[in-house]
Each structure stands twice: as structure tokens, then as C-alpha cells.
Amino acid sequence: MDPVIVVGAGPVGLSLSLALAAQGVPSVLLDEGPGKEEPRPARTVVLREDTADLMERLDCPALRDEGLRWAGWRSVRRKQLVRAVPLGEEEGTVPLPSPVHLPQHALTRGLRAAVAAQDLVSMVPFSRVDTLEQDAHGVTVHTREPGSTWWRGSYLVGCDGARSTVRKLLDIRFPGRTAVERHAVAALRAELPWPGEAVLHRAPPWRTGGAEVTARPLPDRVWRLDWLLPPRGELVTPDALITRIRDTLEGWCGETPPYELLDTGVYTLHHRLARRWRSKRAFLAGDAAHLLGALGTQGVDEGLRDAENLAWKLAQAWHQGASELLLDSYQAERRAAVASRLRAADQSLPILRGGGGLRTLMPGSTRGHDTLLADGHLGCGPLGAPPSYTHSPLSPQSADGHASVGTAPGAPVADVRVTAPDGTAVRLRERLGRGPLLVILVAPGTGVWDRRHWLTAGVMPRLVEAVDALPVKAELLVTESYPGATAHTVLLVRPDGHLVAAFNGVRPAELFAAADAARGGGTDTARGDGARTTASSDRTADVN
């Protein structure tokens, strides 16, 4: 079978190719540029817990070598501390996960290094697509000079940015709002009063502070500073930006400390959402499919979630065939999740920026609004929490054997410690993205089990038999405990870490039905027309 063609070698395209390779799927990665990134210290990425874990699974060294996990978060209004939040692991507490902050060029360079070590990914520089054709069995694209070539793939994914050529060739509209916000940015090296902590300062009392300024730490005493600019009219000259920097540092430190200015910029945030994310055998991901970024939501973060969601579905299609329902579910899940994020931001912005708006979203005091804004930066609440695919077309029908646990169906699973039958003990997230579904038995006391007797102990023989009979490949794991689950609860988890269903004990029929629903029922990819076929829907209904 032909490889998957990935157009665009930014973080999303690189991650998608690596995620496909982790599941045994070859890809051709068409890079419009020369295959390297220009360093821009002021252009950075904030990765939340789930996307940072994805980067680690893809063997990207940049998080370890060039990223910084924040130790805390501070919200300040005028001269008053509103909120101080510890982040990361602390003994005796359960703090919020710590985001990872790193330059985007470092992330891209690390992913390129991982691609270079991967035999299943062929990266081709100076390859700009100008023609795209599809048929029932694959996709053909042509790239311009100097590397004028025809390429043949089983599927194609456009990860080629906001001005996506793939999106234009597919004639997909990209409506939305232009210039939602403007920010002035500076990257500098200095000693600030909160080493390792991010700071959101609203209504700072100095003249050039504007409505809001944010400081995010990076390694080696480097900070990224962002000033929210008025919507229109203010021209940010180099002299004006230097004045902002000095006034801000003096406001925080009492006097302007020595600093080294590394990079500056002005960027404008747009909110856009492609009408369709799938056209037959072609898909969109990342900025080609959506633009968002206000209130701490990072476009790269959501783009990486696109890649993780799509990779396991394309892997299923490439290896075993997939129903149209499974391939359609990428758009159904991811577009709905991003649309929800955009709606929350559009409703919140008038409130948080001091205007009117739909106050029903976050009624109450300024302190409450500050909390909503901080949560967006930290990956919590309606503006930042990881998506939950509650209404996914892959959700199984409710059954008597289903159990309620601390994770709702469709939501990301908790990252508990799990043990494989060979005795290997790892974090659950380390087993994601390999292709199989995960079946997890909650069995207190397994830490003292002798692994030689695992497959013959307790309910294990019956569960092993049930897992072997599933319509798709699955890996069996055991955990001592899971939030909200009782002993002998069985969890079914997708390769991207979202819970399919939980069961009271070993229930082979219900487990089979849920696994079949998670794969979208039977296979009918020969049509390749992006429509849910009656045959696929009927098969799913019959099993459930």
C-alpha cells in the first residue's frame, strides 16, 4: 500500500509522520522549505500535559533539552496578587500539571531530529504542492520546481499552515474572525522576581503597561513578555517597545535591571475554522484547519491533538481497512472540540477585556474573570482543558454492564501506573499511540503478583480470552487503582488516550461491542468518498 503523504513540515506535520511511523505506517513528508528552522526566541510554544507527553513518546529531545516546566503561576491585578498556583509534583499535594514552555524552532528542530532517525518517514525539502488529484484508491500530488515530481499516496494530510495550499486545492472555505487580538512580544534574558514562574499582570499601574502583560519563563533566565495591544491604531515602533520593556521591568523589580534583548515582534491573533476537515482521502490538520490563540490557548497545542487523533485512525485504515465512520470521526471529534474552544473564547473576550458580552459564561467578580483567564493559560476550564469526545460517533451504545468511573466516556484517561503481562510497570500514557486499543483491569494488590502466574490468576483467563476475541488488536494491562473505579473494573481506552467505556467486571459481549464501535464498525474504505455508508452504520448497530 502507498505511504501517507503529509504536506507541511512544521510541528504538526512532523508529529503526524512520527505518530504514523510509531504504528508502522510509512509517510512522505513534503516540506516547502529547505528543511531547517530560523531561530526566533520570541516565537514560543506552551505544551500542556497531554501534548507534552505526546512529544516525549515521539522521542523529541527538545522538551528535555530546551524546554522549561513552570514551577508556578501568578495572577496580579494592579498591585495586588490575585492568585498563586503551584505547578508540578509536590509531596503531599495534587497541584495542577506544569505546562512546558520552549521556543517553537527548538520543538521543530527536535522533531526533525526524530524524523531523521525514523526509517518509515521520507522528508523531501523544497516540495511545494501545486496539483492534487484523488481516486478510489489513493491521492496523487505534483510538486513544483526545483523538485518537480508526481507523488502517490494512500491518504494525504494538509498540515501546511494558515495559507494552506491543500485547503485551497480542495476548495474548502476558511471562515472566521480577523484580528481578534494584537500582542507585542519580546524575548529577553534578565533576573525577574519569580524564577521559573509564569505571571499574568492585568491593569499594571505604570503608564505603558496597557491592559495586560504576561511573563513566561524559558531556560537560562530567558523570558517571553507579551503586551496586549489596543485593537486598532497603535503603531509599535522599536523605541516604543523598548520603553514598554523598561517600564515593565522597573514596575516588577523596583528599577530596570540589566537585561539582554534577544528578539521582538508583533503578532495578530485570528479565529478561523475550516468548513470541512476531510475530503475523500484528504484531510486537514493544524493551522490549515483552524486558527485560535487568544487567552492562552495555543494553536500548536491543538494541532498536535489533531495529529494524535488522526494518526491512529489512518493507521487502522492503512493496516486493516477502516469504515467511513472511523475516518469521518476525525472531523466530527476534532472540529467540534476546536469549535467549542473558539465559542468559549469569543464569549469570554468581551468580558475579560472589560466590555459587555455574555456574562452567563462567567458571572461574578473581576477575581472570577482573572481565574477564567488564568485557567486558559494553564490548560483548565472551558478555555484550556483537553477535549472530551463525549458525543463521538465512535461512542458505544449504553449497556447494563457499563460502569461509572472518575473519567467520563470520551474524556482523556488518568495517567495511572500500569503493569503489562511481562511485568513491565510504566505510566499509562507511555502505552498510547502504538496502534492497539488498551484494555485495563483494575486489580488491587497486583504489585505483589508474580508475573509468571498472571494469565492464570483470578479473572485474568476470562479477560485474556475476551481480549483475544476482539475485532481489533488490543493490549491488556493491569493497574492497582483508577479514580472512581472498584476492583475488577475493566477500562477500554483508545490509542489516543480517550476512554471508550468502563465495565463492571469481565463482560466479553459488551467489551466486543465497545471495541467494534471504537473502530467504527466494519471496513468499507474502497468508496473513499467521505460519506458514512449505510453498511457501516448497520454493522455498528447490529453489534451494539
Order of alpha helices (4+ residues) and beta strands (2+ residues): beta-alpha-beta-beta-alpha-alpha-beta-beta-beta-beta-alpha-beta-beta-beta-beta-beta-alpha-beta-beta-beta-beta-alpha-beta-beta-beta-beta-alpha-alpha-alpha-alpha-alpha-beta-beta-beta-alpha-beta-beta-beta-alpha-alpha
